[in-house]
């Protein structure tokens, strides 16, 4: 019974991690699009690849923990308090 609650809690946290990852990824893409559209033809623009990569990594980490909640619980138990 307790394991079901822990699994559900970890999956909820993983969903939040995935949502934050998507927001970073989309945010980086939107700002990149804005700078691209504001640039003169042949001019320079900024590609916010760091924000997009961070978002993708964060999303994938959340997806992994959603699929394997025990991995996050094991990781938490290994950390010193």
C-alpha distance (Angstrom), angle and dihedral (degrees) to the residues before:
residue distance angle dihedral
X1 . . .
X2 3.80 . .
X3 3.79 90.4 .
X4 3.80 89.7 57.2
X5 3.80 90.6 53.9
X6 3.80 91.7 47.5
X7 3.79 91.2 48.3
X8 3.79 90.7 50.1
X9 3.81 91.7 47.8
X10 3.80 91.8 50.3
X11 3.79 91.3 48.0
X12 3.81 90.6 50.7
X13 3.81 89.9 51.2
X14 3.81 89.6 47.6
X15 3.81 90.8 52.5
X16 3.80 88.9 53.5
X17 3.79 89.9 50.2
X18 3.81 90.8 50.8
X19 3.81 91.7 48.8
X20 3.80 92.2 50.6
X21 3.79 89.4 48.4
X22 3.78 92.2 52.7
X23 3.80 90.8 48.0
X24 3.82 91.7 52.9
X25 3.79 91.5 45.9
X26 3.80 95.0 47.9
X27 3.81 92.0 40.9
X28 3.80 91.4 54.4
X29 3.79 91.0 47.3
X30 3.81 92.7 48.5
X31 3.80 93.9 49.4
X32 3.81 89.3 46.4
X33 3.81 89.2 52.0
X34 3.79 91.4 48.9
X35 3.80 93.2 51.7
X36 3.81 90.1 45.2
X37 3.79 93.3 52.1
X38 3.81 91.7 45.2
X39 3.81 93.3 52.2
X40 3.77 121.0 99.4
X41 3.82 116.4 -113.1
X42 3.77 105.1 -78.3
X43 3.81 89.9 9.4
X44 3.75 130.1 123.0
X45 3.76 129.3 -90.4
X46 3.79 136.2 176.6
X47 3.78 124.9 -106.1
X48 3.78 110.2 -156.6
X49 3.77 93.7 -153.0
X50 3.80 92.2 149.0
X51 3.80 92.3 62.3
X52 3.78 91.4 44.2
X53 3.81 93.3 48.7
X54 3.81 91.2 46.5
X55 3.80 89.8 51.1
X56 3.79 93.0 48.3
X57 3.81 92.0 49.7
X58 3.78 92.0 46.9
X59 3.81 91.4 48.7
X60 3.80 92.7 49.0
X61 3.80 91.8 48.0
X62 3.80 89.8 52.0
X63 3.79 90.9 47.4
X64 3.81 90.7 51.8
X65 3.80 92.6 49.6
X66 3.81 90.8 46.3
X67 3.79 90.6 54.3
X68 3.83 93.9 39.9
X69 3.83 108.7 29.9
X70 3.81 91.9 164.8
X71 3.82 89.2 66.1
X72 3.81 91.1 62.8
X73 3.79 92.7 45.2
X74 3.81 90.4 51.0
X75 3.81 90.5 48.3
X76 3.81 91.3 52.2
X77 3.81 92.1 49.7
X78 3.81 92.0 52.3
X79 3.82 94.9 55.3
X80 3.82 115.9 94.4
X81 3.78 115.9 -117.8
